[in-house]
Amino acid sequence: MPETPIIDPIDLAHQLIRCASVTPAEAGALGVLQDALEGMGFSCTRYPFGQKEKMVDNLYARLGTSAPNICYAGHVDVVPIGDVGAWRHDPFGGVIEDGILWGRGAADMKGGIAAFVAAVSAFLADGKTFEGSISFLITGDEEGPAINGTKKVLESITEAGETIDHCLVGEPTNPNRLGEMIKIGRRGSLNGVLTVIGTQGHVAYPDLAGNPVPTLLKLLTALSSKRLDDGNDSFQPSNLEVTSVDVDNPAHNIIAGAASAKFNIRFNTEHTGDDLLDWINTEIEIAGQGFDGRIEADLSVPGHPFLTKPCILSEKLARAVEDITGRKPELSTSGGTSDARFITHYAPVVEFGLIGKTIHQVNEHAEITDIKTLKQIYKAFLVRYFAA
């Protein structure tokens, strides 16, 4: 049997960053990963979904055929770079300077993926036999609509007979120092767009118009003033944030014909998406009483809250983190959503990766020492996971 190649996490992260994989393009990043994984004996399958310019490519790779199957999930797609002139280095250059790897995706999450691939190579190079399988589920649609990525791959591999026993998502979970935080759940997310449609008219003749602004403000006040809950033992309180109010009326002497607003609710397990939708629709009905117009609402729930109860996955990962860093990680449900919201329906899932301070920002970067330490943590986790 040929020797397992040793993967350098910094070199692999550099290669991945050089792929300009802004959602939905993977720009060669999946090919880089597939080459590395096939070199270690993984069987790789690509899962493209969507059409033409919106096509999303995904990768599922597995080494071994027996249970348990520990899956590492992540994404190679990245958010847009923003103002290229504000970057210290080429955002897709993967420049290393003063012990820092610069570039879009360095922290979120190409550096983390590279660390796990390198950890697997080091784990296999030790030559110890292990009972079970290691797999990778890598998508190109996490930063986008999340329609043609992880969710569809999970459906496809399940239909093909694949079973994931536990899943580790490599999102950047640590606020300031590596080893501070493991995510064991996430709040749900509800998006809303409200449009109040009245009748345009002259401000001097309000009886001939139907002003939508007071009705919109009345509705927003009702929604934003309600205390949704006080949180619980596992989750912080739910919150509603109005993110935009638009009338598009440059004149002082015109009553606008329509006014709109956007909002988002991050909600915990004290609620369901359906409960919140019912409440919002009730408030819309109340706000519209006596208004000679109509209120349109575009409401969606792209993510539901989930919580992974303590199990061997979180316990062995926490011990591996403490082994390497000396820090006992907090088990948290804070932050935004991730593809773990899809994975939770198939297997226990937790998240752990690099430091998230610079993700989605200009000059995103990751410390070289953090990537190398993350590799050590991931390897220590694999050793513990497959221990008899």
N, C-alpha and C positions, 0 to 999 in steps of 0.2 A: 504493500500500500504506500503511495507516494506521501512524502512529508507535507504536513499542512503549512501553507505559506503564512508567514507572519505579516500581518497588516499593520502599517503605521497609521494611527488615527489622524495625525496631522496631515500627512500626505493625502490620505483619502478625503478628508474634509476640504483640503485645498482643491482637489479635483472636482468635488461636488459644487463648491462655491463658484468655480469657473463656468459652470453650466447655468446660463441665465434663465432659470426655470420659473419665471413669473407665471402664476396660475392663468390658464391651464397647461401651459407648455412645460414639458419635463426637460427639454433641451439637452438630452443626452445623459442626464443624471441617473436615470434608471439603468441605462446601459453600463455606466461606470460601476454601479452597485451589482448588477447581474454578473459582470466579469469577475468582480472580487468574490462573490458568493459561489459561483460555479467553480472557481479555482479552489474553494474549500470543500467541494463535493455537494453543494446544495443543488436541488432540482428546482428550476425557476420557471414560472409561468407568468406571462404578461396578460393583463386584463384591460383592454381598451374599451371605453364606453363613451357614448355621445356621438356627435356628427361633425364632420369637417373641422372648422376652426375652433369648435368647442369640444373637440375630442380630448378625453382625459385618458392617459395611460397609467396603469398601476402594475405593481409587481407583488407576487406571492412566491416565496421561496421556502423550501423545507429541507432539513437534513434529518434523516431518520424516519421510521414508519410507526414506531410504537408510542404509547402514552407513557408519561404525560407530555403534551406538546406545549412548550412555553413559547409564546409568540411575542416578538418585538414589533410594535406598530409605530409608524411615523410617516412623515411627508417630506418630499423633496421640493414641492412647490413653495414659492416665497411670495411675499407681497411686493408691489412695485417699489422702486428705489427712491421715488420722490425727486427732489432737486439734486441732480447729479453733481452740480457744482459745489454743493455743500459737503460732499463726501471728502474725507481725508485721503482716501485711496479709491481706486476703481472698485465700485461695489461688486463687480464680478471678477475681481482680480485675485482674490484669496491671498492678499499681501500679508506677510508676517513681519511685524516691526515691534521691537522692544518686548518680545514675549507675548504678543497679542496677534490673533488671527482676525483680520478685518474682512468684512464682506457681508452681503445680504445672505442670510441663512446661517451665518457662523454660529449663532445661538439658537435660532429657530428654523430648522433643527438639524441642519446638515452636520454640525459638529457632534451632536448627540448620536446620530445614526452612525457616523464614522467611529465613534467610541464603542458602540455595541458590536459593530462588525469586527473591530480590532480585538474586542474582548472575547468574542467567539473564536477568533483565530488563535489567541493565546490559550484559551480553554482547551481547544482541540489539540494544540501543539504539546500540551502536557502529556498526551498519550493515554490518559485514563479512560477506560470504558465507562459509559453512562447509559442508563436505561431511560429512553425517552427520545424526544425530538425537539429541535430548535427551529423556529420558523420566523420569517419576516413578512410583514404586511406593510408595504410602502405605497402610499398614494400620491397622486399629483393634484388633488382637489380639496385639500384641507383648508387652505386659505381662501378658497372660492365658495361656490354655492354648496359644496359637499354633497352633490347629487350623484356624480359619476365616480366617486372614489370609494372610500372604506365601506360604506353601506352596501354598495353593489358587489364589491369583492367578497364581503362576508357571505352574502346571499349565494354567490356563485360557488365559492369553495365548499360551503355547507352542502349545496346540492351535489357537489362532486364527492362527498363523503368525508371531507376534512372536519376534524374536531379540534378546537383550540381549548386547552384546559385552563390556562392562565395567560393573561396578556399584560405586558409592560409597555406603556406608551412613553416615548422619549421626549415629551414636551419639556421646555425649560421651566421647571417648577420652583427653583430656588430664588428667593428674593435678593439676597446679598452674598451669601457664602454657600459653596457646594456642601450639601449634606443637611441643609436646614429643613427641607420640606418635601414630603411625599404627598401627592394628591390622591385621595381615596374616594373622591366624588366631586361632582360639580353641580352648581345650580342650573336650573332650566332657563330658557330665554324665550321671551314673547315679543314680537315686533308688531307695531301698530302704525298705520297711516290713517289719519282722520281728515276728511274733507267736508267742510260745511259749505253748502251751495245756497246762496241767497239770490238777491236781485240787485244788479248794479244801478246806481242812481246818483243824483246830485245831493250833496250834504245839506243843502238848504231845503230840500224836499224829502225828508226821511220817510214820510208817509207813502211816498211813491217807490220806495226801495225796500230791500230786505237785507239788513246788515248782518253778514255771517260772523263778524268778529266777536261780538258779545256772546253768541252761542258757543263759539269755539272756546273762548276763555272760560265760560261757565263749565263746559265739559272737562277741560284740562284741569281746572281747579278741583273739580269733584274727583278726578282720577288721582291727581298728584297729592292731594291732602289726606288721602286715606292711608292709615298705617296698616300695611298688609299683614305683618306679624312681628313677633319679637325674636325670631330665629328659634333654634332648638339646640340640643346637645351637639349636633353634627354640623349645623349650618348657621351662617350669619343671617340677619334679617333680610327678607326680600325687599327690593327697592324698584321703584318706577322712576325713570328719568326721561323728561321731555328733551328731545335732542334737536328739534327744529320747529319753528313757527314761521309760516310764510303766507304773505298776502299778495305780494307782487303788485303793489299799488304805489307808484311814485308821486301821485297827486294828493293834495290836501283837500280838494273839493269834490272828490269822488268817493262814494261808498262802493267798496269792492264787491264783485259778484261772487267771490269764493275766497275761502281761507282754509289753510291746511296745517297740519302738525304731524310730527313723527315722535314716537316714544318707544322705549324698550323697558321691559320688566325682567329683572333677574330674580327668579323665584326658587324657593327651597321646597323641601318635601312636605311643608304645611299646605301646599296647594297642588292642584293639577292644572294642566293647561286648559282643560275644559271648564273648570271652575272659574278661572280668571276670565276666559272668554265670555262666560255667562254674565259675570259682574260688569265687564266693560260694555256689553250690549245693553244691559239694564241702564247704565249711566247714560248711554247714548239716547235711549228712549226718553229718559227723564229730561235731558238737556234739550231735546227737540220739541218738548211740549210748548205750544204757543208760538213756535217759530214757523213762519210761512216760507218754508224752504225744506231742504233735506240734508241729512248727514250720511255720508258714505264712509265705510270703514273697511280697510284692507288689513286683516289681522292674521298672523301666522305664528306657529309655535315650532321653530326649527330645532329646539332642544328641550328635553325633559330632564328634571333633576334625577341624579342617581347617587347611590352610596354603596361602596364595596365594604362589607363587614370584614372585620379582622379574619385573616386566613393565612395559609402558609405563604401566599404571594407577598402580602404586605409585611408579614413577620420576618421572612427571610431577606427581603429587600432592606428593611430597616436595620437588621443586624449587619448586613453587608456594608451599608452606609456607615454605621458606627465602627465597624472593623477598620475601615480605611480612613475615615475622617476624624474619628473620635467624637463625633456629634450624634446625638440622638435626634433623628428627624421628627418634626411635627407632622402628624397625620391630618391633613387639611382638606377642606372642600372649597376654599376661596378661589377667586379668579373667574375667568370667563369659561366658555365652552370649548370642547375639543372633540375629536373623533371617538374618544372614549365613550361618548354618549350612545354611539352605535354598538360598540364592542360589548358594553355591559349586558346586552341581550343574549350574548353568546357565551361569555365566560367572565369570571372575576377579573377586574381590570384596575390597575393603579398607574400613576404617572410619576416619572422621575427623570430629570435631565439637567441641563446646564442652568446657569444664572440668567434670569429673564430681564434684567434691567434695560438692555438696549434693543430688545426685539421690536421690530416694525419701525425703528427709528433710523434716521440718517446716522451713518457710522456704526452700524451694528457690528459687534465684535465679541470675541470670546478669548479668555486667557488660555494660552497653550497649556499651562499647568492644570487648569480645570478640565480640559479635554482629556489629558492623560490620566488625571485622577478619576474622572468618570469612567474611563476604560477599566481601571482597577476595580471600581465599585461594581460595574457590570460583571466583570469576571468573578469577583468574590460572590456575587449573587448567583451566578450559574453554578459555582461549586456547591454552594449551600442548597440550591434548588434540587440538584441531582444527587445530593448526598443520601446514602442509604438510610 
